Amino acid sequence: MTILFCATGWSNELWSDALARYLPGRDISIHGRDAYDPASVRHALVWRQPHGLFRPMTHLEHVFVLGAGVDKVMSDPDLPPCPIARVVDPDLTMRMTEWVTLQVLAHHRRFRTHLAQQAERRWHQAQQWPASAVRVGIMGFGHLGRDAAEVLARLGFRVAGWSRTAHSVPGVETFSGAAGLAPFLARTDILVVLLPLTPDTTGVLDRDLFVGLARDGVFGGPILINAGRGGLQVEGDIIAALDDGTLAAATLDVFETEPLPASSPLWAHPKITITPHNAADSDADTISRLVARQIERVEAGLPADHLVDRTLGY
């Protein structure tokens, strides 16, 4: 029985060592490095795997996605009808909450303005509002979104969440479904996006959505923060909305094409902050330990945790 690791852009050696620590004595093969018999693969551990990887795996029993997003796996036409499990990890959740909190605070406390003033050697104390004057809306209110909401609410922000299905978080206003989207957007000054990428959410961050955001907030216009998936956003609409004032600023961690090409106009836009899809990196040691526990669980005849609902796409 083979356990296959295939993660585009990640360190084969780092993950190979971590998996060997937590799955001692197992046949662990690294796609692209090791020779292996596809028919012997029972468990595939993947991240952004090439389409077609699963086609010859005639005895595949489980797919374990080594991150929170499963869109690359779900879009594979050769995906077999086996269970798919995704990572829900306190470390990954904490990293995302750190990044979201950092970006919200950076806009709230005018960090880019202060950097520009430093470069100009100019001392100017701009008006600073309390967190209670800022309405943050988190679009995508699953495990990651709810954790970030709780932290931001404790800091004093007026936080709301929107999701496809209803959720409840103490101290956080919640909206759900198509009927709840417009009122959610209308009360939001800073829009934080943590949605999964599905056929329903592809391209959802477009001009029509930006126009629906609050226009009466303290920033003089709404702010977009996206750490979900690049396929959620229409990048031409983001640039146009920033240029005409529909958006006041944007922070983007994900992009339609990654790595973001040097030719992209997003790099040089004065109202955009870019991070290189590292809002919530998957730690090799932590994730390998979690996946090892899941493999032991299914081999004991129990279902894996955090199974993907194929009808929903996440």
N, C-alpha and C positions, 0 to 999 in steps of 0.2 A: 504494500500500500504506500502510495506516494502522497506527500503534502507538498503542493506547488505554491511557490511565492512568485508573484509577478506584479511589480509596481513601477510604472514608468516614472523615471526621474528621481527615484530614491536609491540610496546606497545599498547595493546587494550585500556587501560584506557586513555592514552594520546590522541589517535585518537578519541575515543568515546566522550571525553570532547570537543575536537575541533569541531567535526561534530555537536554536540548538540548546540554549540554556533552559528553556521552559518546556521543550519537547525532546528530552534526551532519548537517544536510541531510535528516533524516528527517521524515516527516509524523507529528508527535506531537499527538494530540488529548486533551484533558482532558474526561472525561465530566462533564456538567452545566455546563460552561463554553463548550466549543467545539461548533460544528456539525460533524458528521461522518457519513459514509455507513457504516452498520453492515456492509454487504456488503464494504467495503474493508478492514475490520480483519483483520489477519493475526496480530498478537500483542497479547494483553490483559494488562496489568500491573495486578494487583488486590489490594485488601485490604478485606475486609468489603464486597464489592460487593453491590448489591441483586439479589435473585433476579429473573431475567428479563433481566438485562443481556445474556446470551449468545444469547438466543433469535433475534434477527435477524442474528446474525453468521454468515452462511452460508459464509464462507471462512476462518473462524478456524483457525489452524494450531497455536498454542501459547498456554497460559495460564501466566503467571509470577506466583506468589504472593509478595508483597513482605514476607513474614515467615515464621516457622517453622511456624505453625499453618495447616492447610489445611481445617479443618472447614467454614468458611463456603462455600468453593468446592465441596467434596464434597457438601454438602447441597442444592446447587442442582439442581432437577429438570430444568433446561434445559442442564445442563453437556454440551457436545458431546464426542464421543469423540476428542479431541485430547490430546497429551501435556500433563501438568501438572508444572511444576517449582517447587520451593520454595527459599527462601533458606537456604543454609548458609554463614554468614559469620563469620570470626574475630572481627570487631568485635562482632557480635550475641552470639556465644558468650561473649566476654569480659564483656560487660555482664551477661548472665545469671549467670555465675559470680560476678561482683562482688556482685550482689544476693543470691544464695543464701548466699554466705559472710558478707555483712553480717548477714543475718537469723539465721543459725545462731549467729554470734558474739554478736549482741544478746541472744539468749536465754541462751546459755552464760555470758556475762559480766554478766547481770542488768541490762541497760541500762534497762529500764522501771522497775525498782525504784530505780535510782539517780536517774532523773528525778523520781520521786515524792518521794524523800528530799530532793532539792534544793528542790523546791517547798515542802516542809515545813521547810527549813533544819535538817534532822536529819542528824547524822553517825553513820553506822552501817556497819561493815564486815561484810557478810554472808559466810558461808562461800563460798569459790570453789574449785571442783573443777578438776583438770587436764582438758585436752581428751580425754585417753585414757580418762576415766571416762564419756564421752558417746558413745552409739551413734547415729549418723546413718544413716538409711535413705533412699535416693533412689529413688523410684518413677517409672519412666520413664527408662530407661538408654540413651537414644540419644546423639547427639553432645553435646547440652547437658548431660545428666546425667553422662556420663563425664568431661567436663572439670571440672565442679564437684566430682565425687568425688575427682579427683586432687588438687585444691587443698586440699580439706578433709582428706584423708588426710595431706598434707604438714604441715598444722597440728597433726596428732596425733590427730584424731578417729578413732573406730573406725567406718569407713564401709562400708556395704553397698549394693548396687544390685539392684533388681528390674525385670525387663522381660518382655515377652511371649515373646521368644526369647532364648536364652542369649548373653551377652557375657562377655568376660574382660578385666579391668583389673588390672595388677600391684598388689598391696597392698590390693585391695578385694575383700571377700567378695561373691559374686554369687548371685542366685536368679533363677529364671525359671519362667514358666507358672503354671497354676493350683495345681500341687502345691507350688510354691515360695513362694506368697504368704503363707500362714499362718506358716511359720517366719521369713520375712523380717520380718513385722509384729511377731512376738513378741520379736525382738531389737532393736527400734527405739525409741529415746527421742525423737528428733526426726525426723519424717517430712517429707521434702521431695518435693513432687509436681511432676513435669515431664512428665506424660503428655499425649499428643495426645487430642483429643476425637473419639471414634468411637462408633458404637452400642454397642460393648462396654464403653466406659469412662464413658458418661454416668451421672452419679449414683453413681459408685463410692465417693466419699468420703461415706459414710453411717455411721450408728451402728454397724452390724455391723462395719465395718472398724475404726472407732475402738476398739471393745471388744477387738479382737485385738492392739492395740499393747502394748508392754511396760509393766508396772505397777511394776517394781522399780528404776527409774532414779533418778538423783540429783535430778531435778526434782519428784519426788512424783507425776508423771503425764506422759503423753506430750504432745508439742507438734506441731502441724500447721503446715506452711508450704506454701502452694499458689501456684505461679506458672505452672501449666499452662493450664487453661481453666476459666472459671466453671461451665460445664456439667458438670464433673466432680464438683462439690460439692453436697450437699444442705444448704443454709444453715440451715434449721430444725434439722437434726440437729447441726450444728456448735454452734449456740447452746445447745441442750439438753445436749450433751456437756460444754461448758464450765461450764454452771450446776451440773451434778451431779458434776463432777470426773472424768468419763471422759477429758476433755482438760484439760491444765493451762493451755494458751495456744494461740493461733493467730495466724499472720501470713498475710494474704490480699492478693494482687495482682490477682486476677481474680474475677469475680462472675457470678451468673446473669443479672443485668441490668446493663448498663453504658451510661453512667455509673451508678454506684451511687446509687439514689434517696436524697434527703435523709431520707426517712421510714424507711429501713432500720434495724432495730435493731442491725445490725452496727457502725454508726458509734460508738455510745455504749457498747458492751460493754467493760468494764474489762480483759478478758483478750484482746482482739483488737487487733492492729496492722494498719492498712490502708494500702496504697499504690495509686495510681491506674493500675493496669495499665501500669506503666513499668519493670518489671524489666529488660526488654531492648528498648528502643526501636529502631526501624529508622531508621538514619541515611540521609537522602536522598542525599547524595553517595556514600557507600559502596555502598549498595544499587543506585543507578543505574549505577554503574560495573560492578558484578557482572552486572546484568541485560543491560547493553549487550554485555558479553563473551559472554553466553549467546546473545543474538540473533545476534551475528556467528558464533557457533559453529554454530547450526542453519542459518543461511543458507549456510554452507559445506558443508552436507550431513552434519554430525555431530549425534549426539543431545545434547540438553541434559543437563547434570549435575543430580543430585539429583531425579530424576523420582519422582513419587508413585506408589505401588503402589495402584491403585484397589481391589484386593481387601482390602487392609489398612486403607485409609482414611488413610494417611500416607506 
